[in-house]
Amino acid sequence: MRIDIITVEPELIRSPFENSMMKRAIEKKLAEVHFHNLREYGLGNYRQVDDYQFGGGAGMVLMIQPIAKCIEKLQLERQYDEIIYMTPDAKTLNQATANSLSLKKNIIILTGHYKGVDQRVRDKYITKEISIGDYVLTGGELAAAVLCDAVIRLIPGVLGDETSALTDSFQDNLLSPPVYTRPSEYDNMKVPDILLSGNFPKIEEWRADKAYERTKKIRPDLLDES
Ligand code: ADE
């Protein structure tokens, strides 16, 4: 999978890709990530990328021309399955979206900044808009890193244990059950006997019950969705 990220702050977003799971995925050539500094496509000597909004109001807006130039250059090189815009005024990212994006070959992610992008960018180029939650970040860079993490870990071969992504919270609209490791007793708190029993069918049953219990208590809305 190839991901092209268009941003005015490439340095802000680089680090998550240089560590841990995303670094490994890139090293194993299961994911390829390229950063494009929007400023290199900016207008005039000052490489202008933003301007005041028509109609007045605080905050600058990213202009269409630099974004168009960058996207169209990439589109000449290959076909993209999705051109995604990270923005708080969109549907919230969930596991189903991450699953479906992990099957794509080439995607572009555009990150907004300031007040966002000129609406005409969204109308002309964007095929999918994604928010990572009902709060406003300074820019879409961290949101793009979150999206990439959620997607890249699902690519077969990225996680050491193939089954672990499948048993994540949300894969079946349930939160994960509690997990324990050694010691089996700490400060009078004991690991549930069933987990030490070696009875794997019963353990699976216990986990399913706990997952349901936890979901019902913390995120009952997920049960309505399934
Ligand atoms: N840009 C700013 N806030 C955001 C959010 N919550 N999700 C995605 N992109 C954003």
Boltz pocket constraint, residues with backbone or C-beta under 6 A from the ligand:
constraints:
  - pocket:
      binder: B
      contacts: [[A, 86], [A, 87], [A, 88], [A, 112], [A, 130], [A, 131], [A, 132], [A, 133], [A, 134], [A, 135], [A, 136], [A, 137], [A, 138], [A, 139], [A, 140], [A, 143]]
      max_distance: 6.0
